[in-house]
Amino acid sequence: MKRLAAIVVSVLLVASIASAATVTSYQVTGPVTAIDKDMITVQKDGKPWQIARDASTKIAPDVKVGTKVTVYYRMTAASIELPPAPKTTPKKK
């Protein structure tokens, strides 16, 4: 089982390195409904899209609530976990 897990991790690592250059970017366009140092919320099709941001996010200086913007973003994993191993029941003789 440990060997299988090591193989899976190795394959995923190689695949992630190989695809690192091809990360898909997405965009959403609409009016800003909220903005702060950690997040921007854009209204699209009547639904709020909350997108996290940090100090490295490039933002025009005149963006404020009500401004129509296009936000370009990428999906980034926050954590990756394995599900618990299935419990095995002893076989009856």
N, C-alpha and C positions, 0 to 999 in steps of 0.2 A: 504494500500500500504506500509506503514511504517512497519507494522507487517511482511509482506511478505519479505521485504528487510532484516529485522532483522533475519528472519528464514534462508534466503539464506546465509547471512554472517555467521551465527552460523554453518550451515552445512559445508560451505567452510573451516571455521576455524578448525572444528573437522577433516575434511578430510585431511587438510594439516598437522595437527599434527600426524595423523595416518600414513600418507605416508612419513613423514619426514625422516624416517630411510631407505626408499627405493628410494632415489634420484638416477636417472640413470646417470652414467658417460659415456662420449663419448671420442673418440680419433681420431686424425688425424695425419697421418705420411707423411712426405715429407721434401724437403729442405727448410731451412729458407731463405726467400727473404728480410725480414726486421725485425729488432728487436730494441726496445727501452724500457724505463722504464714502459710504459703503455700498450704495445702491442707487439705481435709477429705475423708475417705473414708467413704462410707455404703454399707452392705450392702443390696442389693436383689435379690430373687430369687436369692440365692446368689452374686451377682456384686458385686465392689467397684466403686463409682462414685467416681472421684477427681475432685474439683472444685476448681479453683484459687480462691484467695481472696487478698485484700490488706488493707491497713489500712482501706480504706473499706467493707469487708464488715461489715454489721451482724450481730452474733452475741450470743445470750443469754449472760450471764456464767456460768451453771452448766452449759454444754455440755461434756461430757467423753466419753471412750470408754465405750460402752455405752448412752448416752442416745439415745432414739429422737427423731429430728429430721425436719423437712421443710426441704429446701434449695431455694430458688428461684434459678434461674440463667438466663442468656441465653447464646446462642452468639455469640462474637465472633471475627472473623477475626484471625489473628496476622500473616498476610502473604498477599498476592495476587500471583501471578506469571504471566507468559505462557509457554506452552510454546515451545521453540525452533522457529524457522521450518523447515518441511520443506525438505530439500535437493533442489534441482532438478538433474536430469541433462541435459546438453546433448543436443539432438535430433540424430540421425544423418541425414546427407543421402543 
